[in-house]
């Protein structure tokens, strides 16, 4: 299985298709299996790269502090290994935070930027109003990975999707359980999220940017996407009706 070394650890990655490079960055506690329903379509037009962030999936899971800058440099390490100078970058949720940091630290490597259901962090972020999610965020060190996943899933897809596509959610769980996220991976990723704050630097992003969110996102309220679009020059905002946090799976 292909791995690349970055900052002293090994990261699992996959390549699909041909064309201009597109790198997909997944979110909190989720490996690249979160792109399972999208890769085939993207690969029809792009050289599509997915990889597992440190702490999850088939990548190394060191029990040490994580930061968005580290995740961004990991992304650069994957592209370096593949000989890719510039790519389209699409990040969802925590992956969108990584994508922001990547665009700020490695601006010359971003052909275009897509930020899905994410936020800028810091005091300007509007947090979920769901009590279970708030409890999860507050007590992340005291709960299990399974408890956190359950709390997030309830607000990460619409009630309609839960009723009509239970099999898809079951498949996502089964794929994730092949390489489960350890407790320390979850805790260290959450610490990186809590340390994320790009609000003051967003105007420095130079890549053409598309900000996408689901109108019914109960995990990362869509107002956060409006903030990103207002702060990033040369950006557009798309709000998807009948979609929540995992719009890439729902639609």
C-alpha positions in Angstrom: 0.0 0.0 0.0 1.4 3.4 -0.9 2.8 5.6 1.9 4.8 8.8 1.9 7.1 10.0 4.7 6.3 13.5 6.0 7.8 15.1 9.1 9.0 11.7 10.4 5.7 9.8 9.9 4.2 7.7 7.2 1.0 8.9 5.4 -1.3 6.6 3.4 -2.4 8.0 0.0 -4.2 6.9 -3.1 -4.2 8.3 -6.7 -7.1 7.9 -9.2 -7.6 9.3 -12.7 -5.7 11.7 -14.9 -5.7 15.4 -15.5 -4.9 18.4 -13.4 -4.1 17.4 -9.8 -6.9 17.6 -7.2 -6.1 16.8 -3.6 -9.0 16.0 -1.2 -8.5 16.6 2.5 -10.9 14.9 4.9 -12.1 16.1 8.3 -12.1 15.3 12.0 -11.4 11.6 12.9 -12.4 10.5 9.4 -9.9 8.9 7.0 -10.0 9.2 3.2 -12.9 6.7 3.1 -15.0 9.8 3.6 -14.4 10.5 -0.1 -15.4 7.0 -1.1 -18.6 8.3 -2.9 -16.8 11.1 -4.7 -13.4 9.7 -6.0 -14.8 8.0 -9.1 -16.6 11.1 -10.3 -13.6 13.4 -9.7 -11.2 10.9 -11.3 -13.1 11.3 -14.6 -11.6 14.8 -14.9 -8.8 15.1 -12.5 -5.7 13.3 -11.2 -7.4 12.8 -7.8 -5.3 12.3 -4.6 -6.8 11.3 -1.3 -4.8 10.6 1.8 -5.3 9.8 5.5 -4.4 12.6 7.9 -2.0 11.8 10.7 -3.9 10.2 13.6 -6.5 8.2 11.4 -6.9 5.5 8.8 -3.7 3.8 7.5 -1.4 6.7 8.3 0.8 6.8 11.4 -0.9 7.9 14.6 1.7 9.5 16.9 0.4 10.4 20.3 1.8 14.0 20.3 0.4 17.5 19.7 -1.1 18.1 16.3 -1.5 21.5 14.7 -3.1 22.8 11.5 0.3 23.9 10.3 1.5 20.3 10.7 -1.4 19.0 8.7 -0.8 21.6 6.0 2.8 20.6 5.7 1.8 16.9 5.6 -0.4 17.8 2.6 2.6 19.5 1.0 4.7 16.3 1.7 2.2 14.2 -0.2 2.3 16.5 -3.2 6.1 16.6 -3.0 6.3 12.8 -3.1 4.1 12.7 -6.1 6.0 15.5 -7.9 3.1 17.8 -8.0 3.9 21.5 -7.9 0.4 23.0 -7.9 -3.0 21.4 -7.3 -6.7 22.2 -6.8 -7.3 21.8 -3.1 -10.7 20.7 -1.6 -11.0 20.3 2.1 -14.1 19.4 4.1 -14.7 20.3 7.8 -11.3 20.0 9.6 -10.0 19.3 6.1 -11.2 22.8 5.2 -9.2 24.2 8.1 -6.1 22.4 6.8 -6.8 23.7 3.3 -6.9 27.3 4.6 -3.6 26.8 6.3 -2.1 25.1 3.3 -3.3 28.0 1.1 -1.6 30.5 3.5 1.6 28.6 4.0 2.0 27.3 0.4 0.1 29.8 -1.6 2.0 29.2 -4.8 0.9 25.5 -4.8 -2.9 26.2 -4.9 -4.5 26.5 -8.3 -7.9 26.8 -6.7 -9.4 26.3 -3.3 -12.6 24.7 -2.2 -13.7 25.0 1.4 -16.5 22.7 2.5 -18.6 23.1 5.7 -15.7 24.6 7.7 -14.8 27.7 9.7 -12.0 30.1 10.4 -11.7 29.2 14.1 -11.1 31.6 16.9 -13.6 34.0 18.4 -15.3 34.6 15.0 -16.5 31.0 14.8 -20.2 30.1 15.5 -20.3 26.8 17.2 -22.9 24.1 16.9 -26.0 24.7 19.0 -26.7 21.0 19.4 -26.4 20.0 23.1 -24.8 16.6 22.3 -22.2 18.2 20.0 -21.4 20.9 22.6 -21.0 18.2 25.3 -18.7 16.3 22.9 -16.5 19.3 22.2 -16.3 20.2 25.9 -15.5 16.7 27.1 -13.6 15.2 24.2 -11.0 13.6 26.5 -13.7 11.8 28.5 -15.7 10.2 25.7 -15.0 7.4 23.2 -14.4 7.8 19.5 -17.7 6.0 19.0 -19.6 8.4 21.2 -18.2 11.4 19.4 -19.0 9.9 16.0 -22.6 9.2 17.1 -23.1 12.8 18.4 -21.7 14.3 15.2 -23.6 12.0 12.8 -26.9 13.0 14.2 -26.4 16.6 13.0 -24.0 15.9 10.1 -26.7 14.6 7.8 -30.3 15.6 7.3 -33.1 13.6 8.9 -34.3 12.7 5.4 -30.9 11.2 4.6 -30.9 9.2 7.7 -34.3 7.8 6.9 -33.7 7.1 3.2 -30.0 6.2 3.2 -29.3 4.2 6.3 -27.3 1.7 4.3 -24.9 4.5 3.2 -24.2 5.5 6.8 -23.7 1.8 7.7 -21.2 1.4 4.8 -19.3 4.5 6.0 -19.1 3.0 9.5 -17.9 -0.3 8.2 -15.2 1.3 6.0 -14.0 3.4 8.9 -13.9 0.4 11.3 -11.4 -1.3 9.0 -8.8 1.1 10.4 -10.4 2.7 13.5 -9.3 6.0 14.9 -7.6 5.7 18.3 -8.7 7.8 21.2 -5.4 9.8 21.2 -5.8 10.5 17.4 -9.2 12.0 18.1 -8.1 14.1 21.1 -5.0 15.4 19.3 -7.0 16.3 16.2 -9.5 18.2 18.3 -6.6 20.1 19.9 -5.5 21.2 16.5 -9.1 22.3 15.7 -9.3 24.3 18.9 -6.0 26.0 18.1 -7.2 26.9 14.5 -7.7 30.6 13.8 -7.2 32.1 10.3 -9.7 35.0 10.6 -7.1 37.7 10.5 -5.1 36.1 7.7 -8.0 35.1 5.3 -7.5 38.2 3.2 -4.0 36.9 2.4 -5.5 33.9 0.5 -4.8 34.5 -3.2 -6.3 31.5 -4.9 -9.7 31.6 -6.4 -12.0 30.1 -3.8 -15.3 28.4 -3.6 -16.9 28.1 -0.2 -19.6 25.5 0.1 -22.0 24.6 2.9 -25.2 22.7 3.6 -28.1 24.9 4.6 -29.0 22.4 7.4 -25.5 21.9 8.8 -25.9 21.3 12.5 -22.3 20.6 13.2 -20.6 23.7 11.6 -23.4 26.3 11.2 -23.5 27.8 7.6 -22.9 31.3 9.0 -19.2 30.3 9.2 -19.0 29.8 5.5 -20.5 33.3 5.0 -17.7 34.6 7.1 -15.1 32.8 5.0 -16.5 34.1 1.8 -16.7 37.7 3.1 -13.0 37.6 4.2 -11.4 35.7 1.3 -10.8 37.8 -1.8 -12.0 36.4 -5.1 -14.3 33.9 -3.4 -17.9 32.7 -4.1 -20.3 31.2 -1.6 -22.7 28.3 -2.4 -25.3 27.2 0.1 -26.8 23.8 -0.7 -30.4 23.3 0.2 -31.5 19.9 1.6 -28.0 19.2 2.7 -26.1 19.2 6.0 -22.4 18.8 7.0 -21.7 15.7 4.9 -23.0 17.2 1.7 -20.4 15.3 -0.3 -22.2 12.1 0.7 -25.7 13.4 0.8 -25.9 14.9 -2.8 
